[in-house]
Amino acid sequence: MREPIYDDAHVALSRRLGRLYNNPLGDRAFPLLRHLLGAGHAPPQVLDAGCGRGRTALWWAQHGARVTAFDPSPAMLREAEVLLRDAGLSDAVSLRCADIRGFQPDRPFDLVLLHDVLCYSDDQDRDLQHLAACCRPEGLLSLTDYFGEAGAPEVRDVASAWGIRPPPSFERHFRRLRELPVEILLLVDTTRQYAEHWLEIRRRVERERSRLVDEVGTAAVDRLDEQIGAIETAVQSRRFGHLWAIVERRRGEVAHA
């Protein structure tokens, strides 16, 4: 993730709009992941990569997990600290200011969450391998990300508006996962949920526009309008979409110590 997109104005807009999760699936993905983890004797060890404002880390801490969460945006982490403190769960979550390459695990994890984060990487194969290696054998990695048609102007506009890398095709995502020492448990197109998420945000922006402008200024609201518009156009073109994958690390692989 990059500044200045994920700055204090972005955090304030997200808070005002009630956008709890940066990922459009929100917490709808978590019950299935809990089920797949099973009921162990020890609290599950969860890594939240690109934790943003901390809502995902909070959910897992509320459900008994021990969470390590990192993000390169200080503005996001400040919000996460307040959220966890107010919930009385600061001790259950370790927050770190880091990007993927700068994160060094101190133990293997039962679950790695990589939700709408890999798109910011300039070496996605390497960073995906790094985070998959953070899973213990038979641990899970949950990935959400974008896919798109190479060279399509609508896809380039989304990448420019959000500061992400042009996304690979759905098929390239599948091949990338097949190259890892994992079993693919789930790989689905979640573009419909993604479009619904941004349609609702668009409606909230229109309802709250004057208050948003008063709170963060016209430039920040205009920037969000541009970002949402780029997403809407790209999705409507059918050249851009969103996916969700769950993979399980195979036995016999050595995890990070």
Stockholm file with secondary structure:
# STOCKHOLM 1.0

chainA/1-257         MREPIYDDAHVALSRRLGRLYNNPLGDRAFPLLRHLLGAGHAPPQVLDAGCGRGRTALWWAQHGARVTAFDPSPAMLREAEVLLRDAGLSDAVSLRCADIRGFQPDRPFDLVLLHDVLCYSDDQDRDLQHLAACCRPEGLLSLTDYFGEAGAPEVRDVASAWGIRPPPSFERHFRRLRELPVEILLLVDTTRQYAEHWLEIRRRVERERSRLVDEVGTAAVDRLDEQIGAIETAVQSRRFGHLWAIVERRRGEVAHA
#=GR chainA/1-257 SS CCTTTTSHHHHHHHHHHTCCCSSTTTTTTHHHHHHHHCCCSSCCEEEEETCTTSHHHHHHHHTTCEEEEEESCHHHHHHHHHHHHHTTCGGGEEEEECCTTTCCCSSCEEEEEEESCGGGCSSHHHHHHHHHTTEEEEEEEEEEEEEECTTCHHHHHHHHHHTCCCCCCHHHHHHHHHTSSEEEEEEEECHHHHHHHHHHHHHHHHHHHHHHHHHHCHHHHHHHHHHHHHHHHHHHTTSEEEEEEEEEECTTCCCCC
#=GC SS_cons         CCTTTTSHHHHHHHHHHTCCCSSTTTTTTHHHHHHHHCCCSSCCEEEEETCTTSHHHHHHHHTTCEEEEEESCHHHHHHHHHHHHHTTCGGGEEEEECCTTTCCCSSCEEEEEEESCGGGCSSHHHHHHHHHTTEEEEEEEEEEEEEECTTCHHHHHHHHHHTCCCCCCHHHHHHHHHTSSEEEEEEEECHHHHHHHHHHHHHHHHHHHHHHHHHHCHHHHHHHHHHHHHHHHHHHTTSEEEEEEEEEECTTCCCCC
//
